[in-house]
Amino acid sequence: MQVSVPKSLDAALGLLAEDPQAVLLAGGTDLMVAINFGRTRPEHIVSIARLPELKELATGEQVRCGAGVTYTRLLERVRDRALVDAARTVGSPQIRNAGTLGGNLGTCSPAGDTLPSLAALDATITVASQRSGERRVPFSGWMRGPKKPALEPGELVLRADWEEAGPAQVFLKAGTRNAMVIAVASLAMVVDRARRTVRVALGSVGPTIIRATAAEEMATGLLDEGGWERPLMPTEAAQARFGELVAAAARPIDDQRGTGAYRRHVIAVMARRALQRTGAAP
Amino acid sequence: MRTRGGVGESIPRPDGPDKVSGRFSFGSDLTAPGMLFGKTLRSPHAHALIRSIDVEKAAGMPGVKAVLTAADLPGERLYSLHQPPDQPVLAASGEEVRYAGEPVAIVAAEHPEQARAAVQAIAVDYEVLEPLLDPVEAIRRGSVLRELTIRSGEPDTPADVVVDGYYEVGQQDQAPLGPEAGLAIPTPHGGIDLWVATQALHVDLEQVEACLGMRAGAVRLHLGGVGGAFGAREDLSIQVHACLLALRTGRPVKMWYGREESFTGHVHRHPAWMWYSTGAGRDGRLVFVKATILLDGGAYASSSGAVVANAACFGAGPYRVPNALVWSGAARTNTVPNGAMRGFGAVQSCFAYEGQMDLLAARLGLDPIEIRLKNAIRPGDRLITGQAVTGAAPMAKLIDLCRELPEPPTPAHPLALPGGAGNVASAAEVVRGTGFAVGFKNIAYSEGSDDYATARVRLQRGADGEAFAQVKTAAAEVGQGLVTVCLQVARTELGVEAVEIERADTTVGNAGSSSASRQTWMTGGAVREAARLVAAEVLKRAGPPAQALAAGHVLDEEGAPLAPIALFLDEPIEREFEHHHRPTSGLDPAGQGDAHVSFMFVAHRATVDVDPEAGLARVAQVATAQDVGRAINPLQVHGQIEGGIAQGVGLATMEEIKLKDGLIRNASFTDYIIPTSLDMPEVAAVLVEEPEPDAPYGAKGVGEPPLISSPAAIAAALRAATGRRLNRVPVSPDELAGLTECRPGWLVRPGRSPAEAVQPAPQG
């Protein structure tokens, strides 16, 4: 096993161009688990853990978050609650100190904790390779399947960027333990009152992160009616309908972490609460 | 004058600083110059015939020094904790593998990666067979490890009210943080030294000698640092394999399991299926208990026989039960063997009988605590086995004290709400519930076992001129604090504060296992008696008026110091003592007999916060009153209580090995989840110290009771919060949210064998 430790992004892209099969190592919180389980024995590992180009984090109206930014830094610096609350649920403090946003994107698991929030913030992911330079991918096009990111051979994730969306946003995650648990179901909802958009994204209830578009349209309709600048106090019937629409968008399966029936149930519960909470937020 | 740090003081553990600073050497830290690394090839099938095993390719791979199969075994091919041995050291060609994970071949290589690659290169031709996985079906087919019936009084006595209930307990893993590990080093004269993280050096030794075909004395076992045990280290894991590889190669061989392998490399808590019928008078007094307790023993016997007996003996609860009929049995199936785990059968039946008591209370309109008080067992009462409770039995007092402990405040921090960091529940969605449960269990070995422990105590003058003592036993410190207990006992008896607890090995007599909450009584008792013999010799040397020893001095009858103890140690004094507990007897065909030496009682009250809509829960508090006889070290007793409750929270709310077709689906700490600090409730504990007449210092065991009735109390609290039946632990989010209910797959008449089971009509 060869381990390369390039000193710059260019050097890393050069190594990837030479050996597109090389496996990237950042925080190692996914890769080392796979190695310890014997699921993978990579021939060549390229460590991008120390590349300064991936550590940039610019906050403000436009957020630019380098792929190498750890969950700990993210939750300390970023103001979008959906992402902050998602980052806080990742593993333990040790894992959050090591794991990175780029790793979550690159692993591309439907249970990736920050992914529903990135989807609900409509983030754009920038990737790069030596051959084709930089390329921008909207989150909606990022996940081609479970663990199948829209990365071409030789490419790595540079950053994600999005527009700060205001305080009306939430992230909820259900698991059978009160911390350090892989999501059985998760939901991010962003109501961007300034831009008059609603986005709802679901994790762990399908092969990829799923946008609940019918529910989004329903909430948009409620806000159009009640006024985007005013608190939304949905009726119980509206909440129930919203929950049903979200559950209908889910495509959950039974696995060792939870049943499909529970996932469909709890995603509706979370949706109702998300609508209530974002509605009440300014 | 007073000796500091003796019995009754909360002194810190001698191994504490090393453990918290990372200096302590655990089994997986063992190392020797020139050592090889051993790996195990395991069956991927729950049931298969091995047609052939081809090791040629593996043997020729780089770094590989040995590849061994059953054909290479020099001694007994089968081993077990109990007679007759039934578990193959390695499954042989032409024979069957009976569970997924059964060892088939072992490899030693220069590097662990080379060993791993060689294991994968071994070609095994399996003929896959149908696995027997349903324990009821197994009993129906006569595939039984042990079954017994306890019959007392007239079980068919009519009662004013009768409640029937069905209960299940999932398969819990001991989840010790230290995985199985050991290092075998060949000696120049053909023998072997094995350092191993175990619960019982001599129990291992006997099996290792037999399987190596070596004479007594050729094999020596030494305790490697043990990172938790809880029953997982009672059966052999790497012991024979590492020795075989070391003997074959002539080099030290280290073996240790990763977490995934550990799940198939040790036994687990028996999952249980239980059918109960409980009858009572209108006043709430119990008339009868009828129960069928079915355990899945897995592929090999391990401790199933003793667990079956325990589940039955304690299966009616710590109550006055005039009439009982209890069938208890373990099925032999094609799953990973089940065996010892903290609570040892008493945990499973407690969940059922306490569920029944709550059903009865509800039916009769009685308070759940009142019905328990009304029926609580008292000294002199007889168990359903006919055995009279002769020692301390403060059951009613425990209930009273436990119920009076202050209840926790409602959660103030969002992380303390059900779902914790997941942010699902807000305070408005949370309801609180409280549940109560009591339990009991035996201490030490039962059913006529000659249970003993040995200790050697040496007192001498050190280079500094002061007296110091050394205590040598083969008893395993597994994290429970036995080294502290031995230290305190020696100080108290010798009047000497400088005491060294030597490393445990088999150069001293048997101490038995660190299990069954027995070591304080057994090894603590052996240290006490050996130390008393030493103390008697000091007093004899000192002569009158010497009366006692304390704080390094010989004292007269008024307690005034006469001379330093060291003055009488021109010659060191060494004494050994073998401490046996009072003999017990077996159970007769009606399940009657004085099978147990002593009992521990406990009460738990759980307070839970539940988000019933989302199916999420957090245990806010477990309050407990525990019968400890006497606390040798109160701080350590509280440590045992907190640790046991953590495992009780795990069993009640999240911990379960999930099998599919006999294969473990969640063999990792990612998917087999255990409580984190955020899941751990506040613990409010009160110790009840009523000295046990037979026990050294009156001290009972303390390790198991915290886990016996805490799961039942938590389940009761979850029921109170949600109004749902919740007759299975761990309670799933589906059940908590009311999406499903656990229903029996078979109908069994309580008290009768599942051999007579019929399948229920399909649900309409």
Chai-1 contact restraints between the chains, C-beta under 6 A:
chainA,res_idxA,chainB,res_idxB,connection_type,confidence,min_distance_angstrom,max_distance_angstrom,comment,restraint_id
A,D85,B,N423,contact,1.0,0.0,6.0,A-B,restraint_1
A,R88,B,A421,contact,1.0,0.0,6.0,A-B,restraint_2
A,T89,B,A421,contact,1.0,0.0,6.0,A-B,restraint_3
A,T89,B,G422,contact,1.0,0.0,6.0,A-B,restraint_4
A,L172,B,N423,contact,1.0,0.0,6.0,A-B,restraint_5
A,L172,B,V424,contact,1.0,0.0,6.0,A-B,restraint_6
A,K173,B,G422,contact,1.0,0.0,6.0,A-B,restraint_7
A,A174,B,G422,contact,1.0,0.0,6.0,A-B,restraint_8
A,A174,B,V424,contact,1.0,0.0,6.0,A-B,restraint_9
A,G175,B,G422,contact,1.0,0.0,6.0,A-B,restraint_10
A,T176,B,M654,contact,1.0,0.0,6.0,A-B,restraint_11
A,R177,B,M654,contact,1.0,0.0,6.0,A-B,restraint_12
A,R177,B,I673,contact,1.0,0.0,6.0,A-B,restraint_13
A,R177,B,D679,contact,1.0,0.0,6.0,A-B,restraint_14
A,N178,B,G420,contact,1.0,0.0,6.0,A-B,restraint_15
A,N178,B,R618,contact,1.0,0.0,6.0,A-B,restraint_16
A,N178,B,L678,contact,1.0,0.0,6.0,A-B,restraint_17
A,N178,B,D679,contact,1.0,0.0,6.0,A-B,restraint_18
A,A179,B,G420,contact,1.0,0.0,6.0,A-B,restraint_19
A,A179,B,A421,contact,1.0,0.0,6.0,A-B,restraint_20
A,A179,B,T676,contact,1.0,0.0,6.0,A-B,restraint_21
A,A179,B,L678,contact,1.0,0.0,6.0,A-B,restraint_22
A,M180,B,T676,contact,1.0,0.0,6.0,A-B,restraint_23
A,Q256,B,K658,contact,1.0,0.0,6.0,A-B,restraint_24
A,Q256,B,R665,contact,1.0,0.0,6.0,A-B,restraint_25
A,Q256,B,N666,contact,1.0,0.0,6.0,A-B,restraint_26
A,Q256,B,D671,contact,1.0,0.0,6.0,A-B,restraint_27
A,T259,B,D734,contact,1.0,0.0,6.0,A-B,restraint_28
A,A261,B,L739,contact,1.0,0.0,6.0,A-B,restraint_29
A,Y262,B,P733,contact,1.0,0.0,6.0,A-B,restraint_30
A,Y262,B,D734,contact,1.0,0.0,6.0,A-B,restraint_31
A,H265,B,A737,contact,1.0,0.0,6.0,A-B,restraint_32
A,H265,B,L739,contact,1.0,0.0,6.0,A-B,restraint_33
A,V266,B,A614,contact,1.0,0.0,6.0,A-B,restraint_34
A,V269,B,E613,contact,1.0,0.0,6.0,A-B,restraint_35
A,V269,B,A614,contact,1.0,0.0,6.0,A-B,restraint_36
